[in-house]
Amino acid sequence: MDFDYKKEAMANGVFGPNKIGHTYRPAEYHGVKARKKKGKTRWAHPAPAEYHVFNLADEHKDEPHEDGSIDRRWVNDDGDGLYSLVDDCRVILGKDNEERFAFFPTPMNDNDSWHGYPLDGSCIGEKLIEYWHDRKIISDSTYLRLNRHQGE
């Protein structure tokens, strides 16, 4: 399934910076034109779509937290990175196993660009699933399906 995304251009192999100030560098070995490689998922969409999916997670704004902060990015329970999805998981992001989620590991250094890849939802933590469900980012059926597949 195709989806609408802003067709942004890269400069020197990097997108951005986005509203948060982060840049995104697509990894060629995860790209839509990459050869199939064991242990590496591939995007089903071109690099500007990857950047769009990254920004859904990175730029996400919500109501204020108890500490007054407003930036509630889609960080997994383990804090190791951002997860993203498009349109209640209706959009297939990965071309190998029809992955419907993307993971963007936190860069080693603050100045480093982010990158990401498609994956299934088995690694998504309960708190993030609850957060998405509470804010109606995912439907009841997606919520139940994700909770059923926890820890597989």
DRENDO-1510 file (C-alpha; in Angstrom, 1 decimal, always signed):
<recs>
REC; n; res; u; v; w
REC; 1; MET; +0.0; +0.0; +0.0 .
REC; 2; ASP; +1.3; +3.4; -0.9 .
REC; 3; PHE; +1.0; +6.4; +1.4 .
REC; 4; ASP; +1.4; +10.1; +1.1 .
REC; 5; TYR; +4.6; +11.6; +2.4 .
REC; 6; LYS; +6.5; +14.8; +1.8 .
REC; 7; LYS; +9.0; +14.3; -1.0 .
REC; 8; GLU; +12.0; +15.9; +0.7 .
REC; 9; ALA; +15.5; +16.0; -0.9 .
REC; 10; MET; +18.7; +14.9; +0.7 .
REC; 11; ALA; +21.8; +17.0; +1.0 .
REC; 12; ASN; +25.1; +15.1; +1.2 .
REC; 13; GLY; +23.3; +11.9; +1.8 .
REC; 14; VAL; +21.3; +13.3; +4.8 .
REC; 15; PHE; +17.7; +14.5; +5.3 .
REC; 16; GLY; +17.0; +17.3; +7.7 .
REC; 17; PRO; +17.4; +18.7; +10.2 .
REC; 18; ASN; +13.8; +18.1; +11.3 .
REC; 19; LYS; +11.8; +20.1; +13.8 .
REC; 20; ILE; +13.7; +18.5; +16.7 .
REC; 21; GLY; +17.0; +19.3; +15.1 .
REC; 22; HIS; +17.8; +15.7; +14.1 .
REC; 23; THR; +19.1; +14.5; +10.8 .
REC; 24; TYR; +18.4; +11.2; +9.1 .
REC; 25; ARG; +20.8; +9.2; +6.9 .
REC; 26; PRO; +19.3; +6.2; +5.1 .
REC; 27; ALA; +21.3; +3.0; +5.3 .
REC; 28; GLU; +21.8; +1.6; +1.8 .
REC; 29; TYR; +21.7; -2.0; +3.0 .
REC; 30; HIS; +18.2; -1.4; +4.3 .
REC; 31; GLY; +17.1; +0.6; +1.2 .
REC; 32; VAL; +14.3; -0.3; -1.2 .
REC; 33; LYS; +16.9; -1.2; -3.9 .
REC; 34; ALA; +19.2; -3.2; -1.6 .
REC; 35; ARG; +19.9; -6.9; -2.2 .
REC; 36; LYS; +18.3; -9.3; +0.1 .
REC; 37; LYS; +20.7; -10.1; +3.0 .
REC; 38; LYS; +20.3; -12.4; +5.9 .
REC; 39; GLY; +19.5; -10.4; +9.1 .
REC; 40; LYS; +18.8; -7.2; +7.2 .
REC; 41; THR; +15.2; -6.0; +6.5 .
REC; 42; ARG; +14.6; -3.7; +3.5 .
REC; 43; TRP; +12.3; -0.8; +3.2 .
REC; 44; ALA; +9.3; -1.1; +0.8 .
REC; 45; HIS; +9.4; +2.6; +0.1 .
REC; 46; PRO; +12.1; +5.1; -1.1 .
REC; 47; ALA; +14.3; +7.1; +1.3 .
REC; 48; PRO; +12.1; +10.2; +1.5 .
REC; 49; ALA; +9.4; +7.9; +2.9 .
REC; 50; GLU; +11.9; +6.5; +5.5 .
REC; 51; TYR; +12.5; +10.0; +6.6 .
REC; 52; HIS; +8.7; +10.6; +6.9 .
REC; 53; VAL; +8.3; +7.5; +9.0 .
REC; 54; PHE; +11.2; +8.6; +11.2 .
REC; 55; ASN; +9.6; +12.0; +11.7 .
REC; 56; LEU; +6.3; +10.5; +12.7 .
REC; 57; ALA; +8.1; +9.1; +15.8 .
REC; 58; ASP; +10.7; +11.8; +16.3 .
REC; 59; GLU; +8.6; +14.9; +16.0 .
REC; 60; HIS; +5.5; +13.5; +17.7 .
REC; 61; LYS; +4.0; +16.0; +20.1 .
REC; 62; ASP; +1.4; +15.3; +22.8 .
REC; 63; GLU; +0.0; +16.8; +25.9 .
REC; 64; PRO; +2.4; +17.9; +28.7 .
REC; 65; HIS; +3.9; +15.4; +31.1 .
REC; 66; GLU; +4.0; +15.8; +34.9 .
REC; 67; ASP; +7.4; +17.4; +34.6 .
REC; 68; GLY; +6.0; +20.0; +32.1 .
REC; 69; SER; +7.8; +18.5; +29.1 .
REC; 70; ILE; +5.7; +18.2; +25.9 .
REC; 71; ASP; +8.0; +16.2; +23.6 .
REC; 72; ARG; +6.8; +12.6; +24.0 .
REC; 73; ARG; +8.5; +10.8; +21.2 .
REC; 74; TRP; +7.7; +7.2; +20.4 .
REC; 75; VAL; +10.5; +5.8; +22.6 .
REC; 76; ASN; +10.4; +2.1; +23.4 .
REC; 77; ASP; +10.2; +0.9; +27.0 .
REC; 78; ASP; +13.9; +0.0; +27.0 .
REC; 79; GLY; +14.9; +3.6; +25.8 .
REC; 80; ASP; +17.1; +2.2; +23.0 .
REC; 81; GLY; +15.3; +4.0; +20.2 .
REC; 82; LEU; +12.1; +5.1; +18.5 .
REC; 83; TYR; +9.4; +2.9; +16.9 .
REC; 84; SER; +7.1; +4.1; +14.3 .
REC; 85; LEU; +4.0; +3.0; +12.3 .
REC; 86; VAL; +1.8; +4.5; +9.6 .
REC; 87; ASP; -2.0; +4.6; +9.6 .
REC; 88; ASP; -2.7; +2.1; +12.4 .
REC; 89; CYS; -0.2; -0.4; +10.8 .
REC; 90; ARG; -2.2; -0.5; +7.5 .
REC; 91; VAL; +0.9; +0.6; +5.6 .
REC; 92; ILE; +3.5; -2.1; +4.9 .
REC; 93; LEU; +6.9; -0.6; +5.6 .
REC; 94; GLY; +9.2; -3.6; +4.9 .
REC; 95; LYS; +9.3; -5.6; +1.7 .
REC; 96; ASP; +10.7; -8.9; +3.0 .
REC; 97; ASN; +8.1; -10.0; +5.5 .
REC; 98; GLU; +5.6; -7.2; +5.1 .
REC; 99; GLU; +6.9; -5.5; +8.3 .
REC; 100; ARG; +4.5; -2.8; +9.5 .
REC; 101; PHE; +6.8; -1.1; +12.0 .
REC; 102; ALA; +10.1; +0.7; +11.8 .
REC; 103; PHE; +12.8; +1.0; +14.4 .
REC; 104; PHE; +15.3; +3.9; +14.7 .
REC; 105; PRO; +18.1; +3.1; +17.1 .
REC; 106; THR; +19.4; +6.0; +19.2 .
REC; 107; PRO; +22.6; +7.3; +17.7 .
REC; 108; MET; +25.8; +6.8; +19.7 .
REC; 109; ASN; +26.5; +10.6; +19.7 .
REC; 110; ASP; +24.1; +13.5; +19.8 .
REC; 111; ASN; +25.5; +14.9; +16.6 .
REC; 112; ASP; +25.2; +11.6; +14.6 .
REC; 113; SER; +22.4; +11.2; +12.1 .
REC; 114; TRP; +19.6; +8.7; +12.8 .
REC; 115; HIS; +18.9; +5.7; +10.6 .
REC; 116; GLY; +16.3; +3.0; +10.7 .
REC; 117; TYR; +14.8; -0.2; +9.3 .
REC; 118; PRO; +11.5; -2.0; +9.1 .
REC; 119; LEU; +10.6; -4.8; +11.5 .
REC; 120; ASP; +7.7; -6.7; +13.1 .
REC; 121; GLY; +6.1; -5.5; +16.3 .
REC; 122; SER; +7.3; -8.2; +18.7 .
REC; 123; CYS; +9.9; -6.0; +20.4 .
REC; 124; ILE; +7.6; -3.1; +21.2 .
REC; 125; GLY; +7.2; -2.6; +24.9 .
REC; 126; GLU; +3.9; -2.6; +26.8 .
REC; 127; LYS; +4.2; +1.1; +27.8 .
REC; 128; LEU; +4.6; +2.3; +24.2 .
REC; 129; ILE; +1.7; +0.1; +23.1 .
REC; 130; GLU; -0.5; +1.5; +25.9 .
REC; 131; TYR; +0.6; +5.1; +25.0 .
REC; 132; TRP; -0.3; +4.6; +21.3 .
REC; 133; HIS; -3.7; +3.0; +22.3 .
REC; 134; ASP; -4.5; +5.7; +24.8 .
REC; 135; ARG; -4.0; +8.4; +22.2 .
REC; 136; LYS; -5.9; +6.5; +19.5 .
REC; 137; ILE; -2.8; +6.1; +17.3 .
REC; 138; ILE; -3.6; +2.4; +17.1 .
REC; 139; SER; -7.1; +0.8; +17.1 .
REC; 140; ASP; -8.4; -1.6; +19.6 .
REC; 141; SER; -7.7; -4.5; +17.2 .
REC; 142; THR; -4.1; -3.5; +16.6 .
REC; 143; TYR; -3.7; -3.0; +20.4 .
REC; 144; LEU; -4.9; -6.6; +21.1 .
REC; 145; ARG; -2.8; -8.0; +18.3 .
REC; 146; LEU; +0.4; -6.3; +19.6 .
REC; 147; ASN; -0.3; -7.5; +23.1 .
REC; 148; ARG; -0.9; -11.0; +21.9 .
REC; 149; HIS; +2.5; -11.1; +20.1 .
REC; 150; GLN; +4.5; -9.6; +23.0 .
REC; 151; GLY; +7.8; -11.5; +23.6 .
REC; 152; GLU; +7.6; -13.8; +20.6 .
</recs>
